[in-house]
Structure formats: C-alpha cells, structure tokens
Amino acid sequence: MPQAATSDRKLVRELVLVVLIKLVLITALWWVFVREEKVPVAPDSVAARFAPSASAKQQISIDGEHDGQ
C-alpha cells in the first residue's frame, strides 16, 4: 500500500476521534450546566413581539414605510 493512502486513513481516523471527543465534551458540559436551566417566557411578551398591536400597525401605515405597495 502506498504511503499516502496509509497517511490519509490515519488522518481521517484521528479527525473522527477528535470530533467524537469534542461531541462528548460538549454534551457533558450541556448536561452539567445547561440541562436544568429554564427560561420563563410570558405569553404577553411573545404576543407583543410577534403580533404588534393595531396602533403600531396603524403608525407604520401612516408613516408610509410599509403601506403594502
């Protein structure tokens, strides 16, 4: 077998090993530090963010920025 083919296989094996080790470490860090964390979300604040009030829509229309044309 040529030297380059053996070298390529070794490189691929090492890269796969490094990626697997990184995935294991990231998973372990998430499991230890992030898993139990909860972010409280108020439904009203989500609604305000994604569905602006009628007065905000009217203001945009009056300003002419997003008048639908």
N, C-alpha and C positions, 0 to 999 in steps of 0.2 A: 504494500500500500504506500502511495506517495506521502511524503512528509506533510504537505499542505492539507490533505484530507484528514489526517490524524489531528493536526493542529486545529482545523475547523471544528471537528467534533468535540475536541476538548474545550474550545472556546464556547460553543453552544451549551455544553453541559454546565460549565461554570456560570454562564449568564442565567440559565434556567435556575440553577441553585441560588444565585444571588437574588433573583426576583422572588422565588419562593420564600426565602428568608425574610425579605422585606415585607411580603404579604403577611407572614406570620407575625412579625413585629408590629405592623400597623394594626392588625386585628387584635393583638394583645393590648396595645395601647388604648384602642377604642373600648375594649371590654372593661379595662380597668378605670378609665377616666370619663368616658362619654356615655356609656350604656344606660346608666341610671339618671342622667340629666334629662329633665323635662322642661320644655319652654311653654309657659302658659300663653294662650292666644285668646284674645277677646273677640267674639264674633262681630261685635260692632266695629272694631278697628279694621278687621278684614273686609267687612262690607264697605266701609268708607274708602278703603284703599282701592278696591276693585270696581266699585259701583259708586261713582261720585254722586253727590246729591243733585237734585234738579236745579237748584240755584247755581251750582258750579257749572253745570252743562249750559245753562242759560247765559252765564257770564262769558263762557268761551264763545258761544254763538254771537253775542253782542260784540265782542272784541273782533270777530271776523277771522279768527285764526283757524278754526275748524268748523266752518259753516256747511260742510258736506258737499261742496262744489269742487 
